[in-house]
Structures are given as structure tokens and as C-alpha cells.
Amino acid sequence: MSHQYTDEEIIRVILEQRRQRRRKMMRRRRIAALLVLSLLILGGCGAFRALHHTGDSPDKTKNAAAAKTVKIRGTVFIDAGHGGSDPGAQALNRTEKDDTLRLALAVRSALKKRGLQAEMSRTDDTSVDRAKRGEIANRKGAKLFVSLHRNKASQGQGVEIWIPSDDPKDSRLLAENIMKELKSAGITEDRGIRTGTLPDPKDDYQENKTPDMPSCLIEFGFISDETDNRLFDEKLNTYGKALAKAIDHTYQSLYET
Ligand SMILES: [Zn+2]
């Protein structure tokens, strides 16, 4: 027996179909919205990664590459005065051998950035014979020799630089370049470039006698002077860079022009 639909029933069916279509459409819209949202989030992460990538990593890569590609131009010798059983001068709770080592290490790292390899008489608190230091420098094929010391007196401040008694031009150039850079880095006093030794201008300090290369011995401020010590601590890296710059310029003038 066939069922005759009433108008009411037909309307109900039509309305029900419309409702279903609307529900389906809503579902599709929700899915589409979710898709768009997840794409946005993923894209955002990608963009963030891209930003992060261009902002940071290439610099690091570049720096690492630059560090690797600094070409070694040559070798110089940095002598940290005293060491081990020989403390050097002592005053105001400080010891010369410690100060000279700290400065020598700062100079070495600044030289490395300039493509100059620093051979050292010592890199820790060990005893090294004074005469041997020049011999090591000769053996290593160093082209410049710089010995680091600190002065001591009941009074006095500032830096003085000692060069061989026969006043060689190249050693004087090295000392002049160093004094110039130290003055612009800031020291209490330029006490001058001096030849020979304090007791005898015709004699030479061992550090200026043995090396077969331009050399100088720096009395890097007075360990007995509070201001020199304060500057030494505050400007350790600045002094290291200043010395490296002066050594570099001298190296260029003598060997690269
Ligand atoms: Zn000394």
C-alpha cells in the first residue's frame, strides 16, 4: 500500500534536508578554517625559523669561518717575565710573574686575531732560564721579541721600554710603536725608551742579548704603584690589544713592505 505524503510531511522532509545540508556546510567550513589555522601556525614557525636563521646562524658561521681563515703571517715571541721559583718583584699583595703571564696571554690572543702566531716562554707558572728565552725564540723562528715585566720602586709610575745598548733601528721602531699604542690606550706616564740596562747603558738585559731579532723589554708600570696596578687590571685586554697592534704594525713595516 502506497503512502501518500501530506503537505506537512513534505515540508518536514524538505526542512530536514536543508538542516542536514546546512550542518554539512558548517562542518566543511570548520574543517577549512582548521586547515587554514594549522597552515598559518606551521607557516609562522617556518617564518620564525627563517628569521632566526638569517639573524643568527650565518653570523656565527661567518665568524667561525673567519676565525678559521685568518692566515698565519708569521711568528713573534712573547716573553712573560719571571715564573715558577722566580717571582720577580712583589708589592701590594701582587707578584710580577702573575701579572706578566696574564698580560702575555692577553697579547697572544689579540695577536692571533691579527694572523700573528705568538710563541711563548711560558704559558703557566713555570721556571724558565732568562738566557733560554731568547734561544727558544730563535729556535721557533720568531721575528720579533717582546719581554714583559713590571717595575718596582719606593716612588714612580708609568711605562719604560728597554732596547739593546747599540740602539738598533728596528728594535727602536718596535719600542716606539709600542709606546705610542700604550699611550693612546692610557698609561700614567711615558718614562721613555732606554738603551742598555739601568746600572750600565753599555750592557744588555739577557732578553735583549740572546734573540736574533728586534727586541725590547717593557717595564709595564710599577707593581708598587696603586694607580698603575688599577690600570693594569682594568685595561688588561686593552693593553693586550694595544701591544698586538704595535707588534703587528712593526711586523708589517719590517717584513711585509
Ligand atoms: Zn722583571
Residues whose N, C-alpha, C, O or C-beta is under 5 A from the ligand:
A	BS01	ZN	G81 G88 H149 R150
